[in-house]
Amino acid sequence: MMVGQEPTTYDVVIVGMGPAGASAAAALSRGGLAVLGLDKDTHPRYKVCGGGLSARIEQLLEPGFRSVVEQTIKGVQFVHRGRDPLVIQSHEPIAYMVMRDRFDHYLVQQAVRAGAVIRTGDSVEGITQDAGGVEVVTGQGRFRAQLVIGADGANSLVARQLFPSRSQYRAPALESEVQIGEGPHFPGSATILVDVGAARQGYGWIFPKRDCLSVGVGEFRRKATNLRATFDRFVKEEPGLSGWDVPRPIGHPIPAYSEPERSQRSEGRSPFVNGRAALIGDAGHLVDPLFGEGIYYAVRSGHMVARAILAEQQVCAASLLAYEASLEREILPDFRVTSRIANVVYAFPRLAFKLLRRYQEVVQAYFRVLQGHTTAAQFLLEAKQRLKASVNDLLLEALQMR
Ligand SMILES: Cc1cc2nc3c(=O)[nH]c(=O)nc-3n(C[C@H](O)[C@H](O)[C@H](O)COP(=O)(O)OP(=O)(O)OC[C@H]3O[C@@H](n4cnc5c(N)ncnc54)[C@H](O)[C@@H]3O)c2cc1C
């Protein structure tokens, strides 16, 4: 449809068909609403991402998602600057590895099957809202709806246009896919590698896929650094990567959750909901501040916004307030905890690495969070009790290491 024609009307327009948007589109369509999903790219498309899904994703997705899982992870090899490997295993899966082209395509197909209209290869250029609804203008058309959901990722246009005062903080990350063909997976086909000393206030990772390794670094700090140099050093220091051709990494920001600025809070402006618009997934900065895990929260926030909209008899802006309340209840308490853990771990990475070795049961307890058996808040209580006994030793070690 060309710009200038009478806009087509839907109940909800969703901008962005990554995991957040596709999940919301499927759930809203199953609930009987007329949904339009828009994406500037055409699926399947490459996406810079480690593709690690924590095992609790099983609680959100139909079992069919396993058709795109490339590896099932049951162990983590921790290292510090490529040395002193420590492998911690779990009986149950901790994570599933996917390539985002296939995973996202699978989710979009689920949305189409549920009845959503999906337009890809059409970029959204502008959004306005008024008393009667929202209008979304793309390169090829104009669409009206009662509500708009911004699921357009870390560089969200919906957020820039409709939430101009919210936090802009995003962590830089770099990743490359190392093709290994039939070669051996490093550190193993069921084991991921996490290097806690690879980056300043961040970490390096190697995630095994079927015939490649996703190799990356991310830094959760506000000061800019030379991340390319950090990536190169990480690659050089990991013995398992020597001999492989590591292609030039691609950068993309990770919008890790951080508390809204005080000024924003005092003015009562929400970072998630504004009138007829809601932000989900990366567009809403719904990414765990400890590991940068965002796919699980993208799918979950997609389901949460759909649940809130469908709970009302009529599609209306008021339903979005229930979405915001459910974020406050179900997701943000965990982010506040993992943010506190991240502050400690990334300030003292060598100490954190030592603690991992000494308190392996604490890591096992965190696996239970990733497996969906418990929450991060509950984990912190248990971990504190476990660590309390040796607090003096820990402080002494921290002082010696500075
Ligand atoms: C290097 C790196 C590694 C990562 N590794 C992991 C990991 O291992 N596990 C994990 O859980 N998370 C990881 N993440 C985070 C994860 O990639 C995101 O949290 C996740 O993609 C969020 O999903 P989303 O649907 O919100 O956004 P996205 O997946 O970014 O999808 C947004 C969609 O919106 C579309 N779009 C954007 N602008 C427009 C527009 N103007 N008009 C129309 N469409 C538009 C895009 O084409 C895209 O398809 C990683 C991130 C990075 C950068």
The ligand as an SDF file (V2000), in Angstrom:
LIG
                    3D

 53 58  0  0  0  0  0  0  0  0999 V2000
   26.5280   -9.5600   20.8260 C   0  0  0  0  0  0  0  0  0  0  0  0
   25.2330   -9.9150   21.5130 C   0  0  0  0  0  0  0  0  0  0  0  0
   25.0800  -11.1800   22.0680 C   0  0  0  0  0  0  0  0  0  0  0  0
   23.8900  -11.5170   22.7120 C   0  0  0  0  0  0  0  0  0  0  0  0
   23.7410  -12.7820   23.2240 N   0  0  0  0  0  0  0  0  0  0  0  0
   22.5950  -13.1260   23.8430 C   0  0  0  0  0  0  0  0  0  0  0  0
   22.4000  -14.4690   24.3160 C   0  0  0  0  0  0  0  0  0  0  0  0
   23.2460  -15.3480   24.1600 O   0  0  0  0  0  0  0  0  0  0  0  0
   21.2280  -14.7490   24.9560 N   0  0  0  0  0  0  0  0  0  0  0  0
   20.2540  -13.7990   25.1440 C   0  0  0  0  0  0  0  0  0  0  0  0
   19.2180  -14.1060   25.7430 O   0  0  0  0  0  0  0  0  0  0  0  0
   20.4030  -12.5420   24.6670 N   0  0  0  0  0  0  0  0  0  0  0  0
   21.5360  -12.1910   24.0120 C   0  0  0  0  0  0  0  0  0  0  0  0
   21.6760  -10.9300   23.4970 N   0  0  0  0  0  0  0  0  0  0  0  0
   20.5290   -9.9980   23.6030 C   0  0  0  0  0  0  0  0  0  0  0  0
   19.4720  -10.3670   22.5610 C   0  0  0  0  0  0  0  0  0  0  0  0
   20.0310  -10.3390   21.2770 O   0  0  0  0  0  0  0  0  0  0  0  0
   18.2900   -9.3950   22.6430 C   0  0  0  0  0  0  0  0  0  0  0  0
   17.9320   -9.2230   23.9820 O   0  0  0  0  0  0  0  0  0  0  0  0
   17.0830   -9.8860   21.8580 C   0  0  0  0  0  0  0  0  0  0  0  0
   17.3620   -9.9280   20.4850 O   0  0  0  0  0  0  0  0  0  0  0  0
   15.8780   -8.9730   22.1090 C   0  0  0  0  0  0  0  0  0  0  0  0
   14.8010   -9.3460   21.2730 O   0  0  0  0  0  0  0  0  0  0  0  0
   13.7840   -8.2210   20.7410 P   0  0  0  0  0  0  0  0  0  0  0  0
   12.7250   -8.9530   20.0210 O   0  0  0  0  0  0  0  0  0  0  0  0
   13.4220   -7.3170   21.8340 O   0  0  0  0  0  0  0  0  0  0  0  0
   14.6470   -7.3290   19.7220 O   0  0  0  0  0  0  0  0  0  0  0  0
   15.3970   -7.7590   18.4010 P   0  0  0  0  0  0  0  0  0  0  0  0
   15.7200   -9.1860   18.4050 O   0  0  0  0  0  0  0  0  0  0  0  0
   16.5040   -6.7820   18.2290 O   0  0  0  0  0  0  0  0  0  0  0  0
   14.3110   -7.5420   17.2580 O   0  0  0  0  0  0  0  0  0  0  0  0
   13.9340   -6.2450   16.8570 C   0  0  0  0  0  0  0  0  0  0  0  0
   13.3470   -6.3260   15.4730 C   0  0  0  0  0  0  0  0  0  0  0  0
   12.8520   -5.0300   15.1310 O   0  0  0  0  0  0  0  0  0  0  0  0
   13.1450   -4.7530   13.7780 C   0  0  0  0  0  0  0  0  0  0  0  0
   13.1870   -3.3000   13.6250 N   0  0  0  0  0  0  0  0  0  0  0  0
   14.0400   -2.4180   14.1420 C   0  0  0  0  0  0  0  0  0  0  0  0
   13.7540   -1.1750   13.7880 N   0  0  0  0  0  0  0  0  0  0  0  0
   12.6590   -1.2530   12.9860 C   0  0  0  0  0  0  0  0  0  0  0  0
   11.8720   -0.2900   12.2890 C   0  0  0  0  0  0  0  0  0  0  0  0
   12.1510    1.0210   12.3400 N   0  0  0  0  0  0  0  0  0  0  0  0
   10.8220   -0.7340   11.5500 N   0  0  0  0  0  0  0  0  0  0  0  0
   10.5330   -2.0530   11.4860 C   0  0  0  0  0  0  0  0  0  0  0  0
   11.2490   -3.0030   12.1300 N   0  0  0  0  0  0  0  0  0  0  0  0
   12.2850   -2.6070   12.8810 C   0  0  0  0  0  0  0  0  0  0  0  0
   14.4920   -5.4320   13.5370 C   0  0  0  0  0  0  0  0  0  0  0  0
   14.6910   -5.7270   12.1670 O   0  0  0  0  0  0  0  0  0  0  0  0
   14.3670   -6.6980   14.3950 C   0  0  0  0  0  0  0  0  0  0  0  0
   13.9070   -7.8160   13.6680 O   0  0  0  0  0  0  0  0  0  0  0  0
   22.8340  -10.5630   22.8290 C   0  0  0  0  0  0  0  0  0  0  0  0
   22.9940   -9.2940   22.2500 C   0  0  0  0  0  0  0  0  0  0  0  0
   24.1730   -8.9710   21.5990 C   0  0  0  0  0  0  0  0  0  0  0  0
   24.3200   -7.6060   20.9930 C   0  0  0  0  0  0  0  0  0  0  0  0
  1  2  1  0
  2  3  1  0
  2 52  2  0
  3  4  2  0
  4  5  1  0
  4 50  1  0
  5  6  2  0
  6  7  1  0
  6 13  1  0
  7  8  2  0
  7  9  1  0
  9 10  1  0
 10 11  2  0
 10 12  1  0
 12 13  2  0
 13 14  1  0
 14 15  1  0
 14 50  1  0
 15 16  1  0
 16 17  1  0
 16 18  1  0
 18 19  1  0
 18 20  1  0
 20 21  1  0
 20 22  1  0
 22 23  1  0
 23 24  1  0
 24 25  2  0
 24 26  1  0
 24 27  1  0
 27 28  1  0
 28 29  2  0
 28 30  1  0
 28 31  1  0
 31 32  1  0
 32 33  1  0
 33 34  1  0
 33 48  1  0
 34 35  1  0
 35 36  1  0
 35 46  1  0
 36 37  1  0
 36 45  1  0
 37 38  2  0
 38 39  1  0
 39 40  1  0
 39 45  2  0
 40 41  1  0
 40 42  2  0
 42 43  1  0
 43 44  2  0
 44 45  1  0
 46 47  1  0
 46 48  1  0
 48 49  1  0
 50 51  2  0
 51 52  1  0
 52 53  1  0
M  END
$$$$
